[in-house]
């Protein structure tokens, strides 16, 4: 196992998450499986594959992107209209750093 439970706990502490023992074990296993899959992908020979900037680059007729048109910005009042708590033109949020 490349990801240890200690490493999962360290990252959980950084993210201010409280995980149970079984959750830590499950996440360590899942993260290890993800890294193993990435290693499998890294084994593929992609030397003859052209790099792509965008998947739909040459698919003009089938592109699902909207037209890039200029429009007026949303505005502060409209942006804060549904905010649970706002003040002085900003969103107010509870303090999350309490250590």
Buried (B, 14 or more C-beta within 10 A) or exposed (E): EEBEBEBBBEEBEEEEEEBEEEEBEEBBBEBBEEEEEEEEEEEEEEEEEEEEEEEEEEEEEEEEEEEEEEEEEEEEEEEBEEEEEBEEEEEEEEEEEEE
